[in-house]
Amino acid sequence: MKCNSPTGLPLSIGYPNHALLAYIHYPAMKNQLWAKKPIGALLKDTTGKNGSLKRSLGSISLVALGIGAIIGAGLFSLTGIAAAEHAGPAVTISFVIAAVGCIFAGLCYAEFASMIPIAGSAYTYSYATMGEFIAWIIGWDLVLEYALSAATVSVSWSRYLLEFLSKYGIHLPPRLICSPFDALQLSDGTHISNGLINLPAVLIVCILSLILILGTQGSALINNLLVIVKVAVVLLFITLGWQFIDPQNYVPYIPANTGQYEHFGWSGIATGAAVVFFAFVGFDAVSTAAQEARNPQKGMPIGILGSLFICTILYVLFAHVMTGLVNYTEFANDAKPAATAFAKTGYDSLQTALIVAILAGYTSVMLVMLLGQSRVFYAMSQDGLLPSFFSQIHTKFRTPWKTNLFFMGFVSLFSGFVPVSDLGHMVSIGTLFAFCLVCIGVWLLRVNLPDHPRSFRTPFVPLVPVLGVLVCLYLMYSLPVESWYRLALWLLLGLLIYFFYSRKHSKLAR
């Protein structure tokens, strides 16, 4: 049974409509910036003239989706940097601190995702709690996290592919493996600069984008296989490496501070947490697939928190073994610390397997990042903030195929022609900004819609959201000032698009 609210929207009997009516409002255009989208309208958007996304993901696939997004470049490269420059063997503590910040945000994500099982992640949650303007900012900000993260990882994937091929005497033309503005140093000493295009990076982005177009269920199956491969090799690294740990490499476990802030000691551990935070980027991508989960109320919390818990354990064990095999000082300026450490085991025949695992890890990260970005733009398009082009669903595959094609081209430009190795900090600051808004949003909804049905409730509100915001802000503060400049410029471009297009085409305004 349904009745109409004063706004004209149908309200279902059995829900706390009095709370919804008190919270939902459609201000005039001058107040449009802070207009919130009703949760009822959000849920209604799951079906429309273009059809809905196919619900095909179970809890196990969602956990694998999270693991696929998390384990990648951060674990295999940043662990050594954090140990050598900031935390020493205590990089394990840095991982725990970074994980705690992610857990606070993850608990808030889990409540939102079970309460609002819609594609769009933090963008959708912000629209329901803080209004259209903040929603646009966070949606635009998520491009940094997902699209540029995929581009960054694709370049690193290309480097490892070249190393893998060189073991079999296969060498690609130099001008096709390096961008015009980048330089490449191969393991055999060959130096390459002023190339034409990083073709392997472009090709992997195109292949994964086409896989996503063919269907989320098939993409999830491929991701599950990749996750099995890389988790198996991570476990193999931990198991075999544990036998060769030299306890002297842990002395001292927390190196004394050199007198410079962030250089060892407890300040170094905290800075190490900001560095390795990039290793956790991606668990929130699970929430972008909420509209494709079979049982989102149950599956979303399991997928988000389960993947975060599993990866934290693997990270701490991996870092412990790696710094036990090699003295942390040897990881300075080492882009492949995992391979350096594994060489100490004497299992030379498994070096190739390690590279394969890293390639698998990077591939699954790109797959999930491209999936997440397309779903965010799909949600923004459904709200009228972007052209309808981005929300058109393929009649056969039930995927936003045009959005996938758009980001295939967009990400490929960065992958093939731009040196994106320095964009890791930009990805991190965008992610941390999103985490802050999600934590604030959960608190606001508890105040404004306390009785709305929730299958998962974040514990100790407002303590958990406040701690989440504080930890994320501290990690943002620890990033280089250049990251703040780039974020400001990116948001400025987004504001121009919003005021010249999105505000005029907003469905909420109409």
C-alpha positions as semicolon CSV with decimal commas, in nm:
position;residue;x (nm);y (nm);z (nm)
1;M;0,000;0,000;0,000
2;K;0,132;0,341;-0,095
3;C;0,038;0,700;-0,036
4;N;0,176;1,024;-0,171
5;S;0,391;1,256;0,032
6;P;0,355;1,636;0,010
7;T;0,646;1,626;-0,235
8;G;0,451;1,400;-0,469
9;L;0,672;1,097;-0,414
10;P;0,506;0,769;-0,316
11;L;0,582;0,650;0,035
12;S;0,551;0,286;0,138
13;I;0,348;0,200;0,445
14;G;0,562;0,030;0,706
15;Y;0,861;0,264;0,681
16;P;0,921;0,554;0,919
17;N;0,766;0,805;0,680
18;H;0,739;1,072;0,945
19;A;1,118;1,072;0,974
20;L;1,160;1,072;0,599
21;L;0,919;1,362;0,557
22;A;1,101;1,557;0,823
23;Y;1,431;1,498;0,647
24;I;1,336;1,522;0,278
25;H;1,299;1,863;0,127
26;Y;1,313;2,020;-0,218
27;P;1,448;2,373;-0,177
28;A;1,428;2,636;-0,444
29;M;1,705;2,668;-0,697
30;K;1,894;2,911;-0,476
31;N;1,913;2,639;-0,210
32;Q;1,977;2,359;-0,457
33;L;2,339;2,323;-0,347
34;W;2,226;2,165;-0,020
35;A;1,925;1,972;-0,151
36;K;1,933;1,613;-0,030
37;K;1,806;1,321;-0,231
38;P;1,547;1,110;-0,046
39;I;1,647;0,754;0,029
40;G;1,316;0,643;-0,120
41;A;1,408;0,813;-0,447
42;L;1,755;0,655;-0,436
43;L;1,603;0,310;-0,405
44;K;1,353;0,388;-0,681
45;D;1,642;0,464;-0,917
46;T;1,742;0,098;-0,918
47;T;1,474;0,049;-1,183
48;G;1,414;0,286;-1,468
49;K;1,359;0,314;-1,838
50;N;1,712;0,193;-1,905
51;G;1,671;-0,107;-1,678
52;S;1,873;-0,196;-1,371
53;L;2,212;-0,350;-1,313
54;K;2,212;-0,728;-1,279
55;R;2,232;-0,859;-0,922
56;S;2,484;-1,141;-0,953
57;L;2,739;-1,100;-0,671
58;G;2,732;-1,311;-0,354
59;S;2,917;-1,248;-0,028
60;I;3,222;-1,450;-0,132
61;S;3,252;-1,259;-0,460
62;L;3,222;-0,929;-0,270
63;V;3,501;-1,028;-0,030
64;A;3,715;-1,133;-0,328
65;L;3,629;-0,802;-0,496
66;G;3,765;-0,617;-0,193
67;I;4,080;-0,830;-0,172
68;G;4,128;-0,784;-0,546
69;A;4,123;-0,407;-0,503
70;I;4,341;-0,396;-0,192
71;I;4,636;-0,630;-0,249
72;G;4,851;-0,478;-0,519
73;A;5,109;-0,206;-0,569
74;G;5,098;-0,091;-0,207
75;L;5,205;-0,425;-0,064
76;F;5,466;-0,510;-0,326
77;S;5,637;-0,171;-0,345
78;L;5,547;0,078;-0,069
79;T;5,628;-0,160;0,218
80;G;6,000;-0,131;0,148
81;I;5,987;0,247;0,113
82;A;5,804;0,289;0,443
83;A;6,051;0,060;0,619
84;A;6,366;0,216;0,474
85;E;6,270;0,581;0,513
86;H;6,033;0,600;0,808
87;A;5,953;0,304;1,032
88;G;6,218;0,033;1,000
89;P;6,098;-0,316;1,100
90;A;5,813;-0,143;1,286
91;V;5,645;-0,092;0,948
92;T;5,418;-0,370;1,074
93;I;5,286;-0,121;1,332
94;S;5,238;0,133;1,052
95;F;5,015;-0,118;0,873
96;V;4,809;-0,166;1,188
97;I;4,762;0,212;1,233
98;A;4,657;0,253;0,870
99;A;4,419;-0,042;0,907
100;V;4,259;0,114;1,216
101;G;4,176;0,427;1,017
102;C;4,032;0,211;0,741
103;I;3,827;0,007;0,990
104;F;3,661;0,323;1,123
105;A;3,570;0,424;0,768
106;G;3,483;0,064;0,677
107;L;3,227;0,039;0,959
108;C;3,061;0,357;0,830
109;Y;3,070;0,229;0,471
110;A;2,910;-0,097;0,584
111;E;2,612;0,080;0,743
112;F;2,560;0,301;0,439
113;A;2,596;0,016;0,189
114;S;2,341;-0,200;0,374
115;M;2,102;0,093;0,418
116;I;2,139;0,239;0,066
117;P;2,235;-0,054;-0,162
118;I;2,282;0,166;-0,468
119;A;2,571;0,207;-0,712
120;G;2,781;0,515;-0,649
121;S;2,953;0,456;-0,315
122;A;3,044;0,773;-0,122
123;Y;2,881;0,991;-0,390
124;T;2,539;0,838;-0,328
125;Y;2,579;0,848;0,050
126;S;2,677;1,215;0,042
127;Y;2,375;1,298;-0,177
128;A;2,143;1,151;0,087
129;T;2,307;1,320;0,384
130;M;2,491;1,639;0,286
131;G;2,326;1,755;-0,034
132;E;2,389;1,779;-0,406
133;F;2,691;2,009;-0,394
134;I;2,892;1,789;-0,156
135;A;2,779;1,482;-0,351
136;W;2,915;1,631;-0,673
137;I;3,248;1,716;-0,507
138;I;3,292;1,365;-0,371
139;G;3,181;1,204;-0,699
140;W;3,434;1,413;-0,888
141;D;3,694;1,336;-0,623
142;L;3,640;0,962;-0,669
143;V;3,778;0,995;-1,022
144;L;4,114;1,052;-0,854
145;E;4,081;0,737;-0,649
146;Y;3,951;0,499;-0,913
147;A;4,048;0,620;-1,261
148;L;4,393;0,757;-1,178
149;S;4,465;0,462;-0,949
150;A;4,395;0,228;-1,240
151;A;4,624;0,436;-1,463
152;T;4,904;0,436;-1,206
153;V;4,885;0,061;-1,151
154;S;4,874;-0,008;-1,526
155;V;5,214;0,160;-1,569
156;S;5,364;-0,048;-1,288
157;W;5,198;-0,358;-1,437
158;S;5,373;-0,280;-1,764
159;R;5,713;-0,263;-1,591
160;Y;5,670;-0,604;-1,429
161;L;5,547;-0,752;-1,758
162;L;5,869;-0,639;-1,925
163;E;6,072;-0,806;-1,649
164;F;5,872;-1,126;-1,695
165;L;5,918;-1,129;-2,073
166;S;6,291;-1,055;-2,045
167;K;6,339;-1,381;-1,853
168;Y;6,241;-1,560;-2,173
169;G;6,445;-1,341;-2,405
170;I;6,147;-1,141;-2,530
171;H;6,213;-0,769;-2,574
172;L;5,950;-0,527;-2,704
173;P;6,040;-0,221;-2,918
174;P;6,170;0,051;-2,682
175;R;5,946;0,323;-2,825
176;L;5,635;0,114;-2,746
177;I;5,705;0,053;-2,376
178;C;5,768;0,405;-2,250
179;S;5,573;0,730;-2,263
180;P;5,722;1,043;-2,426
181;F;5,765;1,208;-2,084
182;D;5,898;0,916;-1,883
183;A;6,216;0,709;-1,850
184;L;6,259;0,337;-1,790
185;Q;6,550;0,141;-1,645
186;L;6,541;-0,233;-1,720
187;S;6,703;-0,497;-1,500
188;D;6,972;-0,564;-1,763
189;G;7,088;-0,200;-1,738
190;T;6,912;-0,075;-2,051
191;H;6,793;0,285;-2,017
192;I;6,493;0,394;-2,224
193;S;6,365;0,752;-2,253
194;N;6,160;0,960;-2,495
195;G;5,945;0,668;-2,602
196;L;5,629;0,697;-2,809
197;I;5,365;0,522;-2,594
198;N;5,344;0,274;-2,308
199;L;5,154;0,024;-2,519
200;P;5,134;-0,266;-2,265
201;A;4,971;-0,034;-2,010
202;V;4,716;0,084;-2,268
203;L;4,637;-0,270;-2,382
204;I;4,570;-0,404;-2,030
205;V;4,330;-0,114;-1,960
206;C;4,143;-0,183;-2,286
207;I;4,122;-0,559;-2,223
208;L;3,987;-0,517;-1,869
209;S;3,736;-0,253;-1,981
210;L;3,600;-0,491;-2,246
211;I;3,574;-0,768;-1,986
212;L;3,368;-0,535;-1,765
213;I;3,134;-0,459;-2,055
214;L;3,064;-0,831;-2,100
215;G;2,916;-0,856;-1,751
216;T;2,987;-0,813;-1,382
217;Q;2,943;-1,183;-1,305
218;G;3,210;-1,281;-1,557
219;S;3,435;-1,002;-1,433
220;A;3,390;-1,125;-1,076
221;L;3,486;-1,479;-1,182
222;I;3,808;-1,354;-1,341
223;N;3,877;-1,139;-1,035
224;N;3,823;-1,442;-0,806
225;L;4,080;-1,643;-1,002
226;L;4,333;-1,358;-0,987
227;V;4,274;-1,319;-0,614
228;I;4,338;-1,691;-0,558
229;V;4,669;-1,668;-0,748
230;K;4,808;-1,365;-0,566
231;V;4,689;-1,469;-0,220
232;A;4,846;-1,812;-0,274
233;V;5,182;-1,658;-0,361
234;V;5,163;-1,411;-0,071
235;L;5,106;-1,706;0,161
236;L;5,392;-1,891;-0,008
237;F;5,620;-1,590;0,048
238;I;5,524;-1,580;0,416
239;T;5,558;-1,957;0,467
240;L;5,891;-2,001;0,288
241;G;6,039;-1,672;0,402
242;W;5,962;-1,737;0,769
243;Q;6,224;-2,015;0,771
244;F;6,501;-1,772;0,670
245;I;6,424;-1,482;0,904
246;D;6,734;-1,339;1,072
247;P;6,631;-1,201;1,416
248;Q;6,920;-0,951;1,400
249;N;6,732;-0,767;1,125
250;Y;6,471;-0,671;1,386
251;V;6,728;-0,499;1,610
252;P;6,626;-0,233;1,689
253;Y;6,261;-0,298;1,606
254;I;6,180;0,072;1,636
255;P;6,491;0,263;1,518
256;A;6,568;0,576;1,717
257;N;6,452;0,902;1,571
258;T;6,732;1,079;1,383
259;G;6,624;1,419;1,511
260;Q;6,419;1,481;1,202
261;Y;6,041;1,454;1,229
262;E;5,894;1,152;1,046
263;H;6,237;0,986;1,021
264;F;6,209;0,677;1,244
265;G;6,088;0,667;1,603
266;W;5,715;0,692;1,669
267;S;5,676;0,989;1,436
268;G;5,831;0,774;1,163
269;I;5,584;0,494;1,234
270;A;5,295;0,740;1,199
271;T;5,434;0,873;0,869
272;G;5,489;0,515;0,755
273;A;5,117;0,460;0,815
274;A;5,038;0,748;0,576
275;V;5,272;0,595;0,315
276;V;5,133;0,242;0,335
277;F;4,777;0,372;0,345
278;F;4,786;0,348;-0,034
279;A;4,805;-0,030;0,017
280;F;4,452;-0,021;0,162
281;V;4,302;0,194;-0,112
282;G;4,023;0,002;-0,278
283;F;3,822;-0,171;-0,005
284;D;3,557;0,097;-0,046
285;A;3,520;-0,010;-0,410
286;V;3,306;-0,298;-0,281
287;S;3,033;-0,046;-0,201
288;T;3,018;0,068;-0,564
289;A;2,886;-0,279;-0,655
290;A;2,600;-0,266;-0,400
291;Q;2,340;-0,250;-0,676
292;E;2,478;-0,573;-0,823
293;A;2,484;-0,773;-0,497
294;R;2,226;-1,048;-0,453
295;N;2,167;-0,963;-0,087
296;P;2,330;-0,622;-0,026
297;Q;2,201;-0,586;0,330
298;K;2,404;-0,893;0,428
299;G;2,672;-0,904;0,160
300;M;2,796;-0,544;0,179
301;P;2,915;-0,551;0,543
302;I;3,071;-0,894;0,488
303;G;3,246;-0,782;0,168
304;I;3,382;-0,455;0,309
305;L;3,488;-0,564;0,658
306;G;3,584;-0,919;0,557
307;S;3,825;-0,810;0,284
308;L;3,975;-0,542;0,509
309;F;4,031;-0,792;0,794
310;I;4,192;-1,057;0,571
311;C;4,422;-0,809;0,397
312;T;4,537;-0,651;0,725
313;I;4,652;-0,991;0,856
314;L;4,833;-1,069;0,530
315;Y;4,998;-0,725;0,525
316;V;5,136;-0,748;0,878
317;L;5,272;-1,100;0,822
318;F;5,417;-1,007;0,481
319;A;5,593;-0,697;0,621
320;H;5,725;-0,895;0,920
321;V;5,881;-1,160;0,697
322;M;6,017;-0,910;0,445
323;T;6,200;-0,699;0,707
324;G;6,321;-1,022;0,872
325;L;6,481;-1,149;0,552
326;V;6,662;-0,825;0,467
327;N;6,779;-0,537;0,684
328;Y;6,537;-0,248;0,630
329;T;6,818;-0,016;0,516
330;E;6,864;-0,225;0,200
331;F;6,517;-0,130;0,076
332;A;6,617;0,233;0,014
333;N;6,528;0,331;-0,344
334;D;6,423;-0,028;-0,418
335;A;6,115;-0,042;-0,642
336;K;6,086;-0,419;-0,598
337;P;6,147;-0,490;-0,229
338;A;5,945;-0,812;-0,232
339;A;6,168;-0,962;-0,500
340;T;6,482;-0,841;-0,318
341;A;6,371;-1,004;0,006
342;F;6,258;-1,327;-0,158
343;A;6,601;-1,370;-0,318
344;K;6,738;-1,434;0,033
345;T;6,539;-1,759;0,054
346;G;6,742;-1,925;-0,221
347;Y;6,427;-2,031;-0,407
348;D;6,539;-1,872;-0,734
349;S;6,299;-2,087;-0,934
350;L;6,006;-1,917;-0,760
351;Q;6,111;-1,566;-0,860
352;T;5,907;-1,598;-1,178
353;A;5,607;-1,713;-0,975
354;L;5,640;-1,402;-0,759
355;I;5,634;-1,176;-1,066
356;V;5,328;-1,364;-1,196
357;A;5,156;-1,307;-0,863
358;I;5,235;-0,937;-0,875
359;L;5,097;-0,915;-1,229
360;A;4,782;-1,095;-1,112
361;G;4,756;-0,859;-0,816
362;Y;4,788;-0,550;-1,031
363;T;4,538;-0,686;-1,283
364;S;4,268;-0,744;-1,022
365;V;4,328;-0,397;-0,875
366;M;4,276;-0,236;-1,215
367;L;3,966;-0,448;-1,276
368;V;3,799;-0,335;-0,954
369;M;3,906;0,030;-0,994
370;L;3,759;0,047;-1,345
371;L;3,442;-0,121;-1,219
372;G;3,409;0,126;-0,933
373;Q;3,463;0,434;-1,147
374;S;3,205;0,332;-1,406
375;R;2,944;0,276;-1,132
376;V;3,006;0,618;-0,978
377;F;2,952;0,794;-1,311
378;Y;2,649;0,571;-1,373
379;A;2,493;0,698;-1,049
380;M;2,580;1,061;-1,122
381;S;2,430;1,032;-1,470
382;Q;2,108;0,888;-1,329
383;D;2,081;1,200;-1,114
384;G;2,123;1,425;-1,418
385;L;2,456;1,565;-1,301
386;L;2,625;1,403;-1,601
387;P;2,484;1,336;-1,951
388;S;2,252;1,035;-1,990
389;F;2,526;0,875;-2,199
390;F;2,689;0,749;-1,878
391;S;2,382;0,566;-1,746
392;Q;2,278;0,375;-2,058
393;I;2,267;0,000;-1,988
394;H;2,357;-0,261;-2,250
395;T;2,043;-0,455;-2,343
396;K;2,220;-0,792;-2,331
397;F;2,502;-0,761;-2,076
398;R;2,318;-0,527;-1,832
399;T;2,629;-0,314;-1,779
400;P;2,691;0,062;-1,830
401;W;2,892;-0,013;-2,141
402;K;2,927;0,341;-2,272
403;T;3,074;0,451;-1,940
404;N;3,320;0,162;-1,957
405;L;3,422;0,271;-2,307
406;F;3,465;0,632;-2,195
407;F;3,697;0,539;-1,910
408;M;3,881;0,294;-2,132
409;G;3,985;0,596;-2,338
410;F;4,031;0,833;-2,044
411;V;4,250;0,600;-1,837
412;S;4,443;0,488;-2,146
413;L;4,556;0,846;-2,210
414;F;4,720;0,859;-1,866
415;S;4,854;0,504;-1,897
416;G;5,012;0,553;-2,236
417;F;5,134;0,911;-2,241
418;V;5,167;1,051;-1,888
419;P;5,426;0,959;-1,621
420;V;5,181;0,881;-1,342
421;S;5,427;0,739;-1,090
422;D;5,398;1,056;-0,881
423;L;5,017;1,044;-0,866
424;G;5,001;0,789;-0,582
425;H;4,976;1,067;-0,324
426;M;4,698;1,230;-0,525
427;V;4,503;0,903;-0,521
428;S;4,551;0,872;-0,144
429;I;4,436;1,224;-0,063
430;G;4,123;1,178;-0,272
431;T;4,044;0,852;-0,092
432;L;4,099;0,999;0,254
433;F;3,872;1,292;0,166
434;A;3,599;1,047;0,066
435;F;3,643;0,853;0,390
436;C;3,597;1,172;0,594
437;L;3,267;1,253;0,423
438;V;3,134;0,899;0,467
439;C;3,212;0,907;0,841
440;I;3,038;1,244;0,875
441;G;2,742;1,118;0,670
442;V;2,674;0,821;0,898
443;W;2,662;1,052;1,198
444;L;2,423;1,291;1,021
445;L;2,187;1,008;0,923
446;R;2,179;0,879;1,280
447;V;2,062;1,225;1,387
448;N;1,814;1,288;1,103
449;L;1,685;0,933;1,038
450;P;1,738;0,744;1,363
451;D;1,452;0,498;1,300
452;H;1,520;0,410;0,939
453;P;1,580;0,034;0,888
454;R;1,948;-0,065;0,903
455;S;2,064;-0,424;0,863
456;F;2,408;-0,320;0,990
457;R;2,473;-0,047;1,245
458;T;2,809;0,120;1,300
459;P;2,892;0,075;1,671
460;F;2,962;0,360;1,913
461;V;2,827;0,647;1,705
462;P;2,944;0,927;1,708
463;L;3,276;0,802;1,854
464;V;3,367;0,577;1,559
465;P;3,287;0,838;1,287
466;V;3,475;1,109;1,478
467;L;3,782;0,888;1,519
468;G;3,759;0,796;1,151
469;V;3,762;1,163;1,050
470;L;4,052;1,246;1,283
471;V;4,270;0,959;1,161
472;C;4,199;1,040;0,795
473;L;4,272;1,410;0,845
474;Y;4,602;1,326;1,012
475;L;4,703;1,100;0,725
476;M;4,606;1,375;0,479
477;Y;4,822;1,618;0,677
478;S;5,114;1,374;0,645
479;L;5,102;1,383;0,265
480;P;5,317;1,627;0,062
481;V;5,179;1,976;0,013
482;E;5,183;1,918;-0,366
483;S;4,901;1,670;-0,314
484;W;4,682;1,946;-0,172
485;Y;4,756;2,174;-0,469
486;R;4,663;1,902;-0,718
487;L;4,346;1,822;-0,527
488;A;4,248;2,191;-0,528
489;L;4,304;2,222;-0,904
490;W;4,107;1,905;-0,973
491;L;3,815;2,023;-0,758
492;L;3,821;2,363;-0,930
493;L;3,774;2,191;-1,267
494;G;3,489;1,989;-1,117
495;L;3,318;2,303;-0,986
496;L;3,324;2,459;-1,333
497;I;3,148;2,152;-1,475
498;Y;2,893;2,153;-1,193
499;F;2,791;2,518;-1,224
500;F;2,788;2,526;-1,605
501;Y;2,617;2,189;-1,666
502;S;2,521;1,971;-1,370
503;R;2,323;2,227;-1,171
504;K;2,106;2,306;-1,474
505;H;2,033;1,940;-1,553
506;S;1,988;1,807;-1,202
507;K;1,680;1,583;-1,175
508;L;1,644;1,679;-0,810
509;A;1,615;2,046;-0,905
510;R;1,349;1,967;-1,164
